Amino acid sequence: MSYEFLQTLWFILIAVLWIGFFFLEGFDFGVGMLLPFLGKKDEERRAIINTVGPTWDGNEVWLLTAGGAMFAAFPHWYATMFSGFYLALFLLLVGLIIRGISFEYRSKDSNPKWRHTFDWMIAVGSFLAALLLGTAFSNLARGVPIDANMMYTGNLFTLLNPYGLLGGLTMITVFLLYGATFLTLKLEGDLRERARELSKKLYVVAAVVVVLLAVFTYIATDITSKIGIDPGFTPIASVVAIVVAIFFINRKMEGWAFITVALHIVLTQVAFFTLMFPRVMISSTNPAFSLTIYNASSSQYTLTVMSIIALIFVPIVLVYQGWSYYQFRKRISTDKKSLVY
């Protein structure tokens, strides 16, 4: 395999890992953010947690694998991004840690105050992760200050620009809708109806911010010079998918509603990586300083070895994760006798 082919292949594989993370963890974050608002009683909140309880930690492995693949395949990309976005990524890690701790320790004590505190920690951790990831990816599309030495020259406040924050808000609202549609698939009774009614309120906000982000992408990024006025099939289809989800939600077609919201998330990320390629970090200082798959990659030997390892282990991981979702596919009841604490 040629060096250029391997560089392109690993850009695609890393894109797939990030897309897989957002596809699987998106509804986890949404469920976490909705937890203290949707659940009125302890049994209801426990039931909500149990919808993602068996799978949330497995979903986060996709994030770790994406970061590890970036480090191994494109070390300059990893170094520039993780050093430049250090504080933002540190806050992301804090959000994921408090969220993970809360899942594990919430039911260690029956004290209502103890459980209420951890419920809010799950919500805050999920919110923080969604906000920071949306802001970071929007800034990657917009471009960040990088000098000729591949060094990020901005700070945290550089990332808190209007387009970056709009990206964070978009990810939050879409994940909330994603989580609500997931809960209609996994819950029973009154709690399920509550999740359905909430999804009807959330889709209005989600659709509006998605359209706003699409419009401002033409203003804040180089999409017109990179792709043209016509963005192509994928970005248009991503917006259409979120609109079609509204149709299914209103008709109580829960499975299709979940699929179309998931499709929107996947297509949005495909559009993002298409806009980036072959760049991995766009320099707003000077386009010539941008990091690409060619100047940021590891050696041909390293990419070859990684490709062999990925070919062996990725199918195993996919089969295992598919099996785990199949095993825990049943709906969750708020009946105390059936709840697992």
N, C-alpha and C positions, 0 to 999 in steps of 0.2 A: 504493500500500500504506500502511495506517495505521501510525503510530508504534508502537503497542502490538503490532501484528502483527510488525513488524520486530524488536522487542525479544525477543519470544517465539521468532521464527524463529532469531535468532542464539544464543539460549540452547540451542536444539535442535542447531544446527550445531556449536557448541563441544562439546556433549555427545557428538555423533557423532565428533568428532575425538579426544576423550579415549578413547571406547570403541574406536575404530579403533586407537589407540596401544596400549591394553592387549591387544586382540585379536591384534595383529601382533607387538608387542614382548614380550608375556608369555612366549611359548615361547623367544624369544631369551634373555631373562633366565634362564629355567629351564635352557636348554642351557649358558649360561655358568657358572651355579652348579654344575652337574653335571660340568663338564669335568675337573677334576683328580681327581675321585673315580671316574668311570666309565671314563675312558681309562687303561689300564695301561701302554701303550707310546706312543712318540711318534707312530707311524703312526695309532694309534687316536684320540689326542687331535687330530691334524690332521684326521682324518675327521669328528670331532664338530664341529670349527670350520667345516669346509667345508659342513656342513648349513645353516648360517646365513650363511656368508661372503658370498654374492652379494646378500643382502637386508637384513642387519642395519642398515646405515646408512640405507637407504631407509625402514625401519620407524621409525627415530628422527625422521624428518622430521615424522611425525604429532605428536610432542611439540612440536617447534618451531612448527608451524602452529597447534596448540591455544593455545600461549602467545601467539603473534602475534595470533590472533583475539581472545583475551581483552583484549589491550592495545588493539586497535582498536575493538572493539565495546563493551567494558565497562571503560573505563580506571580507574574507581574500584575495581573488583574486582581488577584487575591490580595497582594501586598498593598496596592494603591487603594483599593476599596476598603479593606478592613482597617487600614491605618487612617485613611481620610475620614471614613464614616465611624470612627472608633466610638465616640460617645453615643451616637445613635444606635449602633449595634450593641453597645453595652446596655443601653436602656431596653433594647429588644430582648437581650438575654435575661435582664431582670424580670421583664414581663413574663417570659416563658418559665422562669424559675418559680415565681410566686404562683403562677397558674398550676404548674406541676405539683408543687408542694400542697396546694389547696385541694387538688383532686385526691391526693393520698391521705391527707390528715383531717379532712373535713369531718369524717364520721368517727374519728378516734374518741370523741367526747360527745355526749348527748346534750350538753348544755346549749340551749338555743342561741346564746350570744356567740359562743365558739363557732357554731355552724354558720350563723349569719355573717360573721367576719370573713370566714373562708369563702362563702358564696360571693361576697363582694370582691375578694381577692381574685377569684376566677374571672369575674367580669372585667376588673381593671386590667389584669394581665392580658386577657384576650383583646381588649380595646387597644392597649398600648402596642401589642404586637401587630395588629392590623394597621393601625395608624402609621407606625414606623416603616413597615414593609411597603405600604402604599406610597409614602413620601419618598422613600429611598428609590424605588423603581421609577417613579415619575421624574426624579432628578437625574437618573441615569439616561432617560430618554431626552430630557431637556439639555443635559450637558452640565458638567461641573468644572471648576477651575483646576486644571492640571497643567504643570509646566513641562518643559522639554525633558526633564529627568524622571518623568512619570510620577511626580509627587503632587498630591492633592494640596492646594494652597488655600482652601477655604476653611470654614469651621462649621459648627452645628447650625448656626443661624443662617449660613449660606443655603442650607437645605430647606430652611423654613420659609421658602418663597411661595407666592400665591399658587403657582402651578403644582409645586410639591405637596402643599397642604391640601389642594383640591384632589390630588391623587390619593392622599391618605384618607380623606373624607369619602371618596368613591369606594375605596376598598372596605371601609367600615360599613357603609350602607349596603353594599352588595353582599358582604359576608353576613350581615344581619338578616337579609332576605333569604340567603342560602341556608342559614341556620333555621329560620322559621319554617321553610319548606321541608327541610330535613325532619324537623320535629313532627310535622303533620304525617310523615311516613312512619315514624317510630313510636308515637304515643297513642293512647286510647282515651275515649270519653271526653269529659269537659276540657281537659288540658289540651287535647288535640284540637278541639274547636277553637280554643283560645289562640293557639298557635296559628291556625288558619286565618282567623280574623286579624291577627297582628300582621300576617304576611300581606293582607290586602292594604294595610296602611303603609307598610314598608316599601311596596313596589312602586308607589308614586314617587317617593323620595329617591329611591335607587335609580329609577328611569331618568329623573331630572338631572341628577349629578353625573350619570353616565354620559348623557348628551352634552352637558357642559364640559366635561373632560375631553370629549371628542372634538368639540369646537375649539377649545383652548389649546389642544395639541397642535393645531395649525398655526397658532400664534407663538407658542413657546418653544416648539421644536423645529428641526430642519426637515420635517416630513415632505414639504412641497418640493424642496430641491432633491431629496433622497428618493422619494417615491412619485411625487406629483400631486396635483389637485385631487385626482381620483385615487383614493387610498387602496383600492383593490377589494377583492371579495371578503377577506378575513375581517377587517375592522367593521365593515358594513354589516356583515353577518353577526358580529358580536353584539351590535346595538339592536339588530332585529331580534336576536335571541332573548334579550331582556324584555322586549316588548311582547313577544310571543308568550313569555312566562306569565304575563299579566292575564292573557286569555285563559291559560290553563288554571291559574289560581282562582279566578272568578268562577270557573266551572267545576271546582273541587277535583280536578284531575291531578292529584298530588304527585304521582310518579313523573308525569310529563313536566309538571312545574319545576320539580327538582332537577330533571335532566336539562331543561332549557336554561336554568340559572347556571348550572354547572358548565354547559356549553358556552355561555357568555364568558365565564371566567377563563376557560381554556382558550377560546378564540382571542380574547383580549391579550393574553400572554403570548400567544403565537404572533399576533400583530406587533407586540412590543419587541420581541426578539427579531422579527423580520425587519423592523425599523432600525435596529441596532446593527445587524450583520453588515460587514464583517467586523464592525467595531464591538468592543466589549465595554469600554468607557469612553464617552464623548467629552473632549476637552472644549470648554467654553472659552478658554483663553486663546487657543489657536487650534483649528481643526487638525493641523499637522501633528499636534501633540497627543492626539487621541490614541488610546490603546486598542489594538486590533488582535484578531486571532493569530496574526503573523508575527507581531513584535512582542506579544505577551505570553507565548506558549512555551511549553517544555520541549525537550529534545524529541526527535522522531522515535528514538528507542523507548523513551518513557511512555509516549502515547501508544506505541505498539503493545507494550506490556500491559498497560491499562486496558486497552481494547480487548485483549484476551481474557483478562480477569473479569471485565464487565460482561463479556459474552457468556461466561460460565455462571456468575452469581446473580446477575439481574433477573433472569427468568425464575430462579429459585425464590428470590424475594417477592416477585410479583405473584407467583403461585401461592406462597404462604399468606400474603396479605389478602388475596382474593378468598382463600379458604377461611381466614378469620372473620371476614365480613359475612361470608355465607353462614358460618356457625352462629353469629349473633344477629341474624336478620329479623328476628321476631319483634313484634311491638312490645313496648314497655307499659305496664299498668301501674297505677298509683296505689294499688292494694299492698298494704304493709307486708302481707304474707309472702308476696312474690318479689319484693324489693330486696336487692343485695346491697348491704351497707359496707 
